[in-house]
Amino acid sequence: MPELAADVSTSRSAEVSAAVPAHHTTMIRLWDLPLRLFHWLLVCAVTAAIVSAKVGGEWMVWHGRAGLAIVGLLAFRLTWGVVGSTTARFAHFAPRPSSLRAYFKGQWQGIGHNPVGALSVFLLLGLLAAQALTGLLSNDDIDFNGPWFAMIDKDFSDRIAGWHHTLSNLLLALLGLHVAAILFYLIAKKNNLILPMLTGWKKVDARPKVATKPAGWRALAVSLLIAALAVFAAKTDWSASSLSAPAQQHAVQGVTQ
């Protein structure tokens, strides 16, 4: 009877194994190349803006250039958030009350930004946009004026410069929280958020239910065009005196001839 007992034991083990689903993992393309390039270029531009502002002096020229780069990058991201790949689109990860409740209960399942991470993304983009806009209208009372400084009076520009300084402190605080969250996920949850932003690939427990769809070249071209137009608009002095200067100069040349 030992053979029969062994058969019964083997049969029960097979039933238990069949009842417990196997743990499968798969690699998915999470972040597309344009989004990854945007992310790291934004890191470089924001770092350059912070460092140049702290140093001041002649470095303020580079502060202005970093600000223009941030304007272009934000315009690209806002466009890519509409026409880009699935996980890059705002509609894909925009937090909803139901997803927030599921996340805090530990029941949220999805790919890309979790609901709380999505909130931080929108907050960071909004804060950077406000920072860039106030920078275009600011001055430092020494030798730096934003490209749109001439469009408003000096007192209002001084007030906006104060807002710009306050927003920079808020931005530093938010960036600190962002880095702390990344380290928490890496150390406590063993979830590396940096690697997918470098390679684009992420290991997940199961094949996601939502199919990811890449964006085409037309979407990329439109996003780059809008980014370029945003930089052009940001660096142009749109004040009436500046726009009328070429016409006045042409008129003077006509009289002298």
Secondary structure, 3 states (H helix, E strand, C coil): CHHHHHHHHHHHHHHHHHHCCCCCCEEEECCCHHHHHHHHHHHHHHHHHHHHHHHCHHHHHHHHHHHHHHHHHHHHHHHHHHHCCHHHCHHHHCCCHHHHHHHHCCCCCCCCCCHHHHHHHHHHHHHHHHHHHHHHHCECCCCCECCCHHHCCHHHHHHHHHHHHHHHHHHHHHHHHHHHHHHHHHHCCCCCCHHHHHHCEEEECCCCCCCCCCCCHHHHHHHHHHHHHHHHHHHCCCCHHHHHHHHHHHHHHHHHC
